[in-house]
Amino acid sequence: MSGKLKLILGGAKSGKSSFAMELAEKIPGEKIYLATAQALDDEMKEKIKRHKKDRSSSWETIEETEEISQILKGLRFQCSVVVLDCITLWLSNLLHKGYDEGEVFEIIKKFLDTAKKSDYSLLAVSNEVGMGIVPKNKLARQFRDIAGKINQEIAKAADEVYFVFSGIPKKIKP
């Protein structure tokens, strides 16, 4: 299983992060949880605290909001699996920093190049945000559209893709 890219998609609170952790636990060796969330409010601070508590002490946690590819490059030979949680929060961070769509896709290209060259399994968690209503404001529509395109690019490159519905994972690739 080493060196594989797996994409785990699902809606909010679908169980995708828990499923990614279950998959990762099956891979022997050192495990890293790469968190992209920022504790910008009390609700997010509590969510981050819960996520940390849910992970066993065998997990190393790295928090990074922007330079994901640089972190992943630096992990070579240091672990057997990385859970990246999550792509859509990473996208949100990039958009709020002022990156435009073209710059975001250059960053994703670097991410995919890094993932393909890795010697560890990379489990990337992402929200499927295109199945709901059309957002009312321009930034939300832009986010939804870019997230959908990013998910497509990662799914094309991934060795395996899963979709999690109400806590039930379904393998959709290969």
Long-range contacts (C-beta under 8 A, 24 or more apart in sequence): 1-26, 1-27, 1-121, 2-27, 2-80, 2-119, 2-120, 2-121, 3-118, 3-119, 3-120, 3-121, 4-121, 4-122, 4-159, 4-160, 5-112, 5-115, 5-116, 5-118, 5-121, 5-122, 5-124, 5-154, 5-157, 5-158, 5-159, 5-160, 6-121, 6-122, 6-123, 6-124, 6-158, 6-159, 6-160, 6-161, 6-162, 7-124, 7-126, 7-151, 7-154, 7-155, 7-158, 7-160, 7-161, 7-162, 8-123, 8-124, 8-125, 8-126, 8-161, 8-162, 8-164, 8-169, 9-126, 9-127, 9-128, 9-151, 9-155, 9-161, 9-162, 9-163, 9-164, 10-127, 10-128, 10-163, 10-164, 10-165, 11-127, 11-128, 11-131, 11-165, 12-127, 14-164, 14-165, 14-166, 14-167, 15-164, 15-166, 15-167, 15-168, 15-169, 16-86, 16-125, 16-126, 16-127, 16-162, 16-164, 17-51, 17-83, 17-85, 17-86, 17-125, 18-54, 18-167, 19-162, 19-164, 19-169, 20-83, 20-85, 20-123, 20-125, 21-54, 21-55, 21-83, 23-123, 24-81, 24-83, 24-121, 24-123, 27-80, 27-81, 27-121, 28-80, 29-79, 29-80, 29-81, 30-60, 30-78, 30-79, 30-80, 30-81, 31-58, 31-59, 31-60, 31-79, 31-80, 31-81, 31-82, 31-83, 32-59, 32-60, 32-61, 32-62, 32-75, 32-78, 32-79, 32-81, 32-82, 32-83, 33-59, 33-60, 33-61, 33-62, 33-82, 33-83, 33-85, 34-62, 34-64, 34-68, 34-71, 34-72, 34-82, 34-83, 34-84, 34-85, 35-61, 35-62, 35-63, 35-64, 35-85, 36-63, 36-64, 36-65, 36-68, 36-84, 36-85, 36-86, 36-87, 36-89, 36-90, 36-93, 37-63, 37-65, 37-85, 37-86, 37-89, 38-65, 38-89, 38-93, 51-85, 65-90, 65-93, 66-90, 66-93, 66-94, 66-97, 68-107, 68-111, 69-107, 69-110, 69-111, 69-113, 69-114, 72-111, 72-114, 72-115, 72-118, 72-122, 73-114, 75-118, 75-120, 76-118, 76-119, 76-120, 77-119, 78-120, 79-120, 80-120, 80-121, 81-120, 81-121, 81-122, 81-123, 82-118, 82-120, 82-121, 82-122, 82-123, 83-123, 83-125, 84-122, 84-123, 84-124, 84-125, 85-125, 86-124, 86-125, 86-126, 86-127, 87-124, 87-125, 87-126, 87-127, 87-147, 87-150, 87-151, 87-154, 88-126, 88-127, 88-129, 88-147, 91-143, 91-146, 91-147, 91-150, 92-143, 95-139, 95-142, 95-143, 95-146, 101-142, 101-146, 104-146, 104-150, 105-149, 105-150, 105-153, 108-150, 108-153, 108-154, 112-153, 112-154, 112-157, 115-157, 116-157, 124-154, 124-158, 126-150, 126-151, 126-154, 128-163
